[in-house]
Structure formats: structure tokens, C-alpha cells
Amino acid sequence: MDATTPGPLAQAVLDRADLRAALIEHDFAAVFTLIKKWGGLSQNRIASACRLTPGKVSTIISGAQRVTSFDVVCRIADGLRIPGGLLGLAPRPWEGEQNPAQPNNRPEASGDRPDTDEVRWRPDATVALAAHLTRSDLLMDRRDLTRALAGTAVTGPALLDSLEGWLVPAATTPRERRPGRLGVREVEELETTARAFRQWDHQYGGGLRRKAVLGQLAEVSGALDEHQAPAVTDRLYRVMAQLAGTAATMAWDSELHRRAQDYYRLALRAAHAGGDVVFGANVLAGMARQMLYRDRADDALQLIHLAQEGARDAIGPRARAMLHTREAWAYAAQGRIAGFHRATAKAAEDLAGAGADSDEPYWIAYFDEAEFAGVTGGRLLDLARTDPRRHAAQATEAIRSALASRGAEAGRSHALDRIGLAECHFLAGDLRAAAAETALAVQAARSTQSGRVRTQLGQLYPYTVGHSASRPVREARDSIRDLLSS
């Protein structure tokens, strides 16, 4: 089918309440089932229209596979002539045709329109992706939230291959757009807002302001859908990248792992469109960290190498040091001790060369000596879990150094440091110190809404089990249980 093919679905089918509900929820198992029943289309016809294999359609209908790719959603919309609004997409190019046979009303022929796979990293496709994600998230109800919580992050080649466009210059495709009137002052206000949201997330974590971030992101995507001045357009893409990055970490903190990955991808594409390769490298580092929490060290290392390759000529010493710590983290997870120490030494060297007045973006300023100590301590703690005699003392020293440099005002990072130090004491067999530190960790955890903090606290709980004779440990166990059950 091409852009001039009449839609195969009758309007009466598109008006069905059950089909519309399935479309807005992206429940394509229900969508295809309803279209087969009420639209009279065979499974093969659906597959052909959407450029899917019949086997793929079969697995979707059976529920064995979900449609999670934005490109596939667009193919379904265009192949079955489903208006974009029903799927949370921007209006499709073919919408509004009165008479497809009339040249003035007919959209460009399919041969003039690049295939969806080819325009994956086109700036206007990034704007459409932002509009789709924010619209669907802002309308998310409890059932949608349950589905999102069940979504798992993409891993392996399916993830890594989809990011290769990061290394290729952004393509442009001229198209008619409404004139925009945003000036420098309005863009500066948006930049200030994005910065404030990022700072709030670093300090408190959680998703309490996630919808505020999404609302701002939707506004930016709307502005980019208009024809702004080139300098304004580039800055708007950079704002979009920062807002999407914050939305990703907020979604992750809310345990929406797949959604977090969706926003990381959007952030990377927006940074690419705005020419901000350094922030793009930072986004890839965030994706790598997510993979490390998902025990996918090989994927994480590939993501870091992709970041280092793409930003090699533009990145400053502080951001380079941060990437080296992510690299060290991956090596530690792989059990490559020598690689861990080598990457950590490189990070320390780069950080030492980053002066206080270094000309680097504001968002990397958080990566200071305290952050370096905390991250390194956390990785040594990972190693101590399998060899406490060799690594527990080093982990304790590094985490204490982080705590000495940043206090409770660090929010989520402070709580994670406290939890890590308590675990170090348990591994070293110092139950009294471990119980005391656990009490401080629980106190710190109460001041943040971070799901990551609660997950780490839950992993501390087993250390408190089996020490019934120790009153401090028993009290520590009770305090963890009270917080996690609240």
C-alpha cells in the first residue's frame, strides 16, 4: 500500500468505542482482533498493509509479542489509515484528503517519501515522537500505568542497532510548517525551566513532578512543529533533550523501565537534532546505567563506547571522567578487576584536570570529587559482595569520603551512600556499625521519593535477617520493613 491507497477501514469501524480504547492504549492484540472481526480484513491483509509478516501479526494477536517500536506504530497507522489522533500521534501526512484523485489534494507519492526506517533520525520525526510520547503519558490512566510497569527495557542488538544513527549527521527534510514567533527570551525561559526540573530530580528523585516535565516537553515539541529561526530551533532541540532526559530518570525512579528507555531515546535524538553531542553522550551514559541496574553489563559497555566515539572531539574532562566511571562500572559487573581499576584511574586523571572554571555544560557540574568517590565506592561494593575481604574496606573508605563531602542536601545520592555504607559494614561483619548506619539510611530514604532508593533499601533487608539476638539489628530490620510497607 502507498500514500494514495484508500483506507481499508470503514468509518463505522473506526468509531467503535472498543477499538478506540484499544488504539489509545496501544493494545494491538485487541486492535488487530477487532479489525479482523469488524473490518473484514484477514490476518494476511493486515500484515501486508502494515508491512509486517503474517507470523508477526499472529504473535501480536496471541499476546506473545507487543508492539513497542514507534516506527511500527506509524506503519500501522498509515497502512490501515488510522488517524494519528486515535493513536496519540501527530496528524498523518495523508489526513485531510478530500479526493485522492485530485492532484492538488493528493499527498506526495510514496516514492518521494523516505521509508520510515530511513527517516528514523530526522528532526521532524523526533518532534513527532515527542508529541506521541507526551500525549500518551499525559492521558495515562491506572490501567495504562499497570501495563507500563510490566514493560521491560529493550536489550541486546535490538537496542544497540537502533542507536547507530547517533553517529551519522542529522538529516533534514524540508516541509511546510506554520510560522513560529519564539524569540531568544522565551527560549531562555524554557532553558531555565528545564534546568530547574533537572535539579529537582537530582535532589529528590521520584516521579511527583513527572507530568509537569511532560507538559513542558509537549510545549517544546509544539513549538518545534512550527517554523522557528534556525538559532531558536537548535536551542529548542537542546531543551527537548534535557527535558526528555529528566523525564527518563523520573520514569525510571517510578519503576517505569521501558518508558524511561523511550525518553532516553527521545533525548538522544533531540540532542542529535540540536547538534549537542556532549549531552547526547550523557544520555547514552544514562542508558548504560539503566542497563547496569538490569544486569546487562555487555550492553552498558557498548553504550559507553558509542558515547565515547560520538563525542570524542567535543567532550570536556569532567564529562569524559563521568564516562570512564560508567565504563569502570561495566568492567566491575563483568568481573574484570584490572579493567575496573584502569578506567577508574583514567576518570580520576580527567577529573583532576577539570578546573572549577572549566567551560563545560552546567549539567555535568554535579560530577565532582564527592560524586566520583560515591560512584567508585558503589562499584567497590559490587566487588565486595563476592570478595568482601579484598574490597569491603576500600568501598567503605570511598563511600565515607563521599558522605564527608555531600550531606543530606544531596537527596537521592546521600541516601544511596548511606545504604551502601551500611552494606559495607554488614559485609565486614561489624553488626553494630551496620545497624547504626542502617538507621541513618532509613532516615535519609524518608526524605526522597526515589524508587531506586527503596529498591536498594530492600536489598539491604536480607542482611538484617538471622540476627534476632542483636537488638540494634532487629530494630534496623523493623525500620526498613516499616518504610517499605508504607
Salt bridges, closest charged atoms under 4 A:
ASP15 OD1 - ARG20 NH2 3.18
ASP18 OD2 - ARG16 NH2 2.84
GLU25 OE2 - ARG143 NH2 2.59
GLU25 OE1 - ARG147 NH2 3.65
ASP27 OD2 - ARG147 NH2 3.40
ASP71 OD2 - ARG120 NE 3.05
ASP78 OD1 - ARG92 NE 2.88
ASP115 OD1 - ARG51 NH1 2.44
ASP117 OD1 - ARG120 NH2 3.10
ASP124 OD1 - ARG122 NE 2.59
ASP124 OD2 - ARG175 NE 3.69
ASP137 OD2 - ARG210 NH1 3.10
ASP137 OD1 - ARG259 NE 2.79
GLU189 OE2 - ARG185 NH1 3.35
GLU191 OE1 - ARG235 NH2 2.86
ASP201 OD2 - ARG412 NH2 3.70
ASP225 OD1 - ARG175 NH2 2.95
ASP225 OD2 - ARG178 NH2 3.84
GLU226 OE2 - ARG178 NE 3.96
ASP253 OD2 - ARG412 NH1 2.64
ASP253 OD1 - ARG452 NE 3.13
ASP262 OD1 - ARG258 NE 3.55
ASP262 OD2 - ARG259 NH1 3.11
ASP299 OD2 - ARG296 NE 3.02
GLU327 OE2 - HIS305 NE2 3.71
GLU327 OE1 - HIS324 ND1 3.11
ASP350 OD1 - ARG320 NE 3.37
ASP350 OD2 - HIS324 NE2 3.51
GLU371 OE1 - ARG406 NH1 2.57
ASP382 OD2 - ARG379 NE 3.03
ASP382 OD1 - ARG385 NH1 2.61
ASP417 OD2 - ARG406 NH2 2.99
GLU423 OE2 - ARG385 NE 2.67
GLU437 OE2 - ARG418 NH1 2.77
GLU475 OE2 - ARG471 NE 2.99
ASP478 OD1 - ARG481 NH2 2.54
